[in-house]
Amino acid sequence: MLLVVALAVLAQNRESSLSFNELPGLPRLPDGSAVPTADSIATEDLDPDRDVPMRGHYEQRWVIGEHPFQPLASGESVARTGGWLRPTGGEAIDAIALAAMTDAWLPPIFSRVREPLLIPTIDLTIHFRGLPADPYGFCFVLFESPLSQDGYLIEHGQIFDAQGHLVAESRQLAVVI
């Protein structure tokens, strides 16, 4: 038996006397330098041994983190990955596409392990902050898993448009199988 529970909270933008944005914009590379542009990064087949149909809907350009299933021999790999992502086929990025993009990148935990894991999502929360300035361009995604404990892991995600504006944030709780 499959049991699904969904909760949606919807609201409209409204006038407020308090408004500011102190977000730093696009993340930095580990050495402190700026992330390269999407056009300067080649597309790679990052997980050729597994057929995951959803990945065929996106163009991915890896920038941050160890490649999947290739952790550092020192064991110092962190579960932090990111890069440029956009739908294939010239589709515009709207709220529905942003929601899908929060789960389209390879899980960052894959940068810490040598073999694939099953990590089905049991809870996903998405906060929409806006839409990309260019709805047909790449967005920069950053995903981190700071905790895996007792058979579960947490994943935090951020999606930025190419100008560095945060357009969505996500938080997932997943089971490690």
PAMAR-104583 format. One line per field, with one value per residue: residue number from 0; y, z, x of N, C-alpha, C, O in turn; residue in three letters. Coordinates in steps of 0.2 Angstrom, whole numbers. Layout:
BEGIN
n <- [NUM ...]
n.py <- [Y ...]
n.pz <- [Z ...]
n.px <- [X ...]
ca.py <- [Y ...]
ca.pz <- [Z ...]
ca.px <- [X ...]
c.py <- [Y ...]
c.pz <- [Z ...]
c.px <- [X ...]
o.py <- [Y ...]
o.pz <- [Z ...]
o.px <- [X ...]
res <- [ala ...]
This chain:
BEGIN
n <- [0 1 2 3 4 5 6 7 8 9 10 11 12 13 14 15 16 17 18 19 20 21 22 23 24 25 26 27 28 29 30 31 32 33 34 35 36 37 38 39 40 41 42 43 44 45 46 47 48 49 50 51 52 53 54 55 56 57 58 59 60 61 62 63 64 65 66 67 68 69 70 71 72 73 74 75 76 77 78 79 80 81 82 83 84 85 86 87 88 89 90 91 92 93 94 95 96 97 98 99 100 101 102 103 104 105 106 107 108 109 110 111 112 113 114 115 116 117 118 119 120 121 122 123 124 125 126 127 128 129 130 131 132 133 134 135 136 137 138 139 140 141 142 143 144 145 146 147 148 149 150 151 152 153 154 155 156 157 158 159 160 161 162 163 164 165 166 167 168 169 170 171 172 173 174 175 176]
n.py <- [-6 11 26 43 59 76 93 110 126 141 158 176 189 203 220 227 235 231 226 218 212 203 192 183 180 171 155 153 145 132 137 150 158 164 156 147 153 146 143 141 128 111 99 84 66 60 49 36 23 20 21 34 40 53 62 64 75 86 98 96 104 101 109 111 101 83 71 60 45 45 48 57 50 52 52 64 70 80 81 90 98 105 115 120 120 116 114 103 105 118 123 134 140 139 140 127 120 124 118 104 105 105 93 87 86 76 68 75 67 57 61 57 43 27 18 17 22 19 32 37 51 57 68 84 100 116 132 146 159 168 170 165 178 176 165 155 152 145 139 141 128 122 110 102 90 90 81 64 51 37 30 40 55 72 85 100 113 125 136 147 161 165 178 178 179 172 160 148 138 122 108 92 77 61 43 32 18]
n.pz <- [0 -4 3 3 8 6 7 5 5 0 -5 -9 -16 -6 -1 10 24 27 19 12 5 8 3 -3 -17 -31 -26 -21 -27 -19 -18 -17 -28 -42 -48 -64 -80 -87 -101 -102 -97 -101 -105 -97 -95 -81 -74 -81 -79 -74 -79 -78 -81 -79 -79 -93 -96 -93 -95 -88 -80 -72 -58 -45 -32 -29 -42 -45 -36 -35 -23 -14 -11 1 9 13 6 4 5 -5 -19 -35 -50 -66 -73 -83 -91 -105 -123 -124 -115 -105 -89 -76 -61 -59 -66 -58 -46 -50 -53 -41 -37 -47 -49 -47 -31 -18 -9 -16 -19 -9 -8 -15 -22 -29 -20 -14 -11 -7 -7 7 12 6 5 -2 -5 -14 -22 -32 -50 -63 -71 -85 -92 -100 -99 -91 -74 -58 -47 -31 -19 -4 8 24 35 39 47 57 47 39 28 26 15 8 -3 -16 -28 -41 -52 -67 -65 -51 -42 -30 -33 -28 -14 -6 5 9 16 17 15 18 9]
n.px <- [4 3 5 2 4 0 4 0 4 -2 1 -1 10 13 11 23 31 43 57 71 86 99 106 120 121 127 135 152 167 177 190 187 185 175 160 162 155 140 141 155 157 158 146 143 142 137 134 135 132 119 102 93 78 73 84 86 78 85 99 114 128 142 150 154 160 165 164 150 151 165 173 186 201 207 196 190 180 166 148 143 137 136 130 127 110 97 81 79 75 71 61 53 57 47 37 33 43 54 51 52 66 72 74 81 95 109 110 119 125 131 143 151 152 156 148 132 117 101 90 76 65 56 51 48 51 48 53 48 56 55 56 67 77 80 70 73 86 101 101 109 113 114 118 118 121 122 120 119 111 106 100 94 94 98 95 99 94 98 93 98 96 105 110 112 102 92 80 73 72 76 72 75 71 77 77 90 94]
ca.py <- [0 17 32 49 65 82 99 115 133 146 165 181 194 209 226 227 241 228 222 218 206 202 186 184 178 164 153 153 139 131 141 157 161 164 150 149 153 139 142 138 121 106 94 77 60 60 43 32 16 19 24 37 44 60 66 66 81 92 98 97 106 100 114 110 94 77 68 55 39 46 52 58 44 54 52 71 72 82 80 97 98 111 117 124 116 119 109 102 106 125 124 140 138 142 137 120 118 125 112 98 106 104 85 84 86 70 69 77 61 53 63 54 36 24 14 20 21 22 37 40 57 56 74 89 107 120 139 149 166 172 166 167 183 173 159 149 151 140 141 138 124 120 105 100 85 90 76 57 48 33 28 45 60 79 88 107 115 132 137 154 162 167 184 177 179 166 159 143 134 116 104 85 71 55 37 29 11]
ca.pz <- [0 -5 7 1 11 3 11 1 8 -5 -3 -14 -14 -3 1 17 26 28 13 10 2 10 1 -6 -24 -33 -22 -23 -28 -13 -18 -16 -35 -44 -52 -71 -83 -90 -108 -101 -94 -105 -103 -95 -93 -74 -71 -87 -78 -72 -83 -74 -86 -77 -81 -100 -97 -91 -97 -82 -81 -66 -57 -38 -29 -32 -47 -42 -34 -35 -18 -13 -8 8 13 14 1 7 1 -8 -26 -39 -56 -71 -74 -87 -95 -112 -127 -125 -111 -100 -82 -72 -54 -60 -68 -53 -41 -53 -53 -34 -36 -53 -48 -43 -24 -16 -5 -21 -19 -3 -8 -21 -25 -29 -15 -15 -6 -9 -3 11 14 2 6 -7 -5 -21 -21 -39 -56 -66 -76 -91 -91 -105 -98 -85 -67 -54 -42 -25 -15 2 13 30 40 37 53 59 41 35 27 25 9 7 -10 -18 -36 -42 -59 -69 -62 -44 -38 -27 -35 -25 -9 -5 10 8 21 13 18 15 8]
ca.px <- [0 6 2 5 1 3 2 2 2 -1 0 1 14 9 15 26 36 50 59 78 89 106 109 127 121 130 140 159 171 180 195 185 184 168 159 162 148 137 144 162 158 155 141 147 138 140 132 133 130 112 98 88 75 72 90 86 75 89 106 118 135 145 155 156 160 167 160 147 154 172 176 193 204 208 190 188 175 160 142 141 138 132 132 122 105 91 77 81 70 69 56 54 58 42 37 33 50 58 49 56 73 74 75 84 102 112 111 126 128 134 150 155 151 159 143 125 113 94 88 70 63 50 48 51 48 51 51 49 58 54 57 73 77 80 67 76 93 103 101 114 110 119 114 122 119 126 119 116 111 101 96 90 99 95 98 97 96 97 93 99 96 112 112 114 96 89 74 70 76 72 74 73 72 77 79 96 93]
c.py <- [6 23 38 55 71 88 105 122 138 153 170 186 200 214 225 233 238 224 223 212 206 196 187 183 172 162 154 146 138 135 149 161 160 158 152 149 146 138 140 131 116 101 87 72 58 53 38 25 15 23 27 42 51 65 68 72 87 92 100 99 106 105 112 103 89 74 62 48 39 50 52 52 45 53 59 74 75 82 87 97 104 112 120 119 120 113 109 104 113 126 130 137 143 139 130 117 118 120 106 99 105 97 82 83 79 72 70 71 57 55 60 46 33 20 17 18 23 27 41 46 55 62 79 95 112 127 143 156 171 167 169 173 181 166 153 148 146 143 138 134 122 116 102 95 85 85 69 53 43 31 34 51 67 82 95 109 122 132 145 155 164 173 183 178 173 165 153 140 128 113 97 81 65 49 34 21 8]
c.pz <- [0 -1 5 5 8 7 6 4 2 -3 -9 -11 -11 -1 9 18 27 22 12 8 3 8 -3 -14 -25 -28 -25 -23 -21 -12 -17 -23 -37 -48 -60 -74 -86 -97 -107 -99 -99 -102 -102 -94 -86 -71 -76 -85 -76 -77 -79 -79 -85 -79 -88 -101 -95 -94 -90 -84 -74 -64 -50 -35 -33 -37 -43 -41 -35 -30 -17 -9 0 13 15 10 6 2 -1 -15 -29 -46 -60 -73 -78 -90 -102 -116 -127 -120 -106 -93 -78 -65 -54 -61 -62 -47 -44 -52 -46 -33 -43 -53 -45 -35 -22 -12 -10 -21 -14 -3 -15 -25 -24 -23 -17 -9 -8 -4 1 13 9 3 1 -6 -11 -19 -27 -45 -59 -71 -83 -90 -95 -104 -92 -79 -63 -48 -37 -21 -10 6 20 35 37 44 54 53 37 33 25 19 8 0 -11 -25 -37 -50 -61 -67 -54 -40 -36 -29 -32 -20 -8 1 9 14 17 17 14 15 5]
c.px <- [4 2 6 1 4 0 4 0 4 -2 2 6 10 14 17 31 43 52 67 80 97 109 115 127 124 135 147 162 174 186 194 183 177 167 159 155 146 140 151 163 154 150 144 141 141 139 130 131 123 108 92 84 74 78 90 82 79 96 109 125 138 150 158 155 163 162 156 151 162 175 183 196 206 202 187 183 169 154 139 142 134 134 126 117 99 87 79 75 67 63 58 54 52 42 36 40 55 57 53 63 76 76 78 91 104 112 118 129 132 142 154 155 154 154 136 121 106 92 82 68 56 47 52 48 52 48 53 50 57 56 63 72 76 76 69 83 95 102 106 111 116 115 120 118 123 125 116 117 105 96 92 96 95 98 95 99 94 97 93 98 103 114 113 108 93 82 70 75 72 76 71 75 72 79 85 95 100]
o.py <- [7 23 39 55 72 88 105 122 139 154 168 187 201 213 222 235 242 219 229 207 210 194 192 185 167 166 155 142 143 137 153 166 156 155 158 146 142 132 137 129 118 100 85 74 55 51 36 22 9 29 24 47 55 70 73 75 93 86 106 96 111 106 113 100 89 74 59 46 34 55 48 50 41 53 59 80 71 81 90 96 106 109 122 113 125 108 114 104 114 131 130 132 149 135 127 112 114 117 102 94 103 95 76 79 77 77 66 71 53 51 61 43 37 19 21 12 27 25 47 45 52 63 79 96 112 128 143 160 177 161 175 173 184 161 147 144 143 150 132 137 121 118 101 96 82 85 69 52 45 30 32 51 66 81 96 108 125 129 149 150 165 174 188 178 168 169 153 140 127 114 97 82 64 49 34 18 2]
o.pz <- [4 -3 6 5 7 8 5 7 0 2 -14 -5 -13 0 13 14 28 20 12 8 0 10 -7 -17 -21 -25 -31 -20 -17 -7 -17 -23 -34 -51 -62 -71 -87 -98 -112 -98 -102 -96 -107 -91 -86 -66 -77 -90 -76 -79 -76 -81 -90 -81 -90 -106 -95 -95 -87 -88 -70 -68 -49 -36 -39 -35 -38 -46 -37 -31 -20 -5 4 19 19 10 11 -4 2 -17 -26 -48 -57 -75 -76 -92 -105 -114 -130 -122 -104 -91 -77 -64 -50 -58 -61 -44 -39 -51 -45 -28 -43 -57 -41 -34 -24 -12 -7 -24 -14 1 -20 -31 -19 -20 -22 -4 -10 2 -2 15 9 2 1 -4 -13 -15 -26 -44 -58 -74 -87 -88 -94 -107 -89 -78 -65 -45 -39 -18 -12 8 20 40 33 46 52 53 32 37 24 18 9 -2 -8 -29 -34 -54 -56 -66 -51 -33 -40 -28 -32 -21 -8 3 9 17 14 22 8 20 4]
o.px <- [9 -4 12 -5 10 -6 10 -6 9 -7 5 6 5 20 14 34 47 48 69 77 100 115 115 132 124 139 148 159 176 188 198 181 173 171 157 150 150 142 154 168 149 151 148 136 146 142 124 128 121 110 88 87 74 77 93 82 76 99 108 128 137 154 164 150 164 156 159 154 165 178 187 192 206 202 182 182 167 154 134 148 129 140 121 118 98 90 82 69 62 59 63 50 53 46 40 42 59 62 56 67 82 79 79 94 100 115 122 135 137 146 161 159 154 154 135 122 105 93 82 69 52 41 58 42 58 42 59 47 57 57 65 67 72 80 67 86 90 102 108 108 121 110 125 112 128 129 111 122 100 90 89 101 89 104 89 104 90 101 89 100 108 121 115 109 92 78 64 81 66 82 65 80 67 83 85 94 100]
res <- [met leu leu val val ala leu ala val leu ala gln asn arg glu ser ser leu ser phe asn glu leu pro gly leu pro arg leu pro asp gly ser ala val pro thr ala asp ser ile ala thr glu asp leu asp pro asp arg asp val pro met arg gly his tyr glu gln arg trp val ile gly glu his pro phe gln pro leu ala ser gly glu ser val ala arg thr gly gly trp leu arg pro thr gly gly glu ala ile asp ala ile ala leu ala ala met thr asp ala trp leu pro pro ile phe ser arg val arg glu pro leu leu ile pro thr ile asp leu thr ile his phe arg gly leu pro ala asp pro tyr gly phe cys phe val leu phe glu ser pro leu ser gln asp gly tyr leu ile glu his gly gln ile phe asp ala gln gly his leu val ala glu ser arg gln leu ala val val ile]
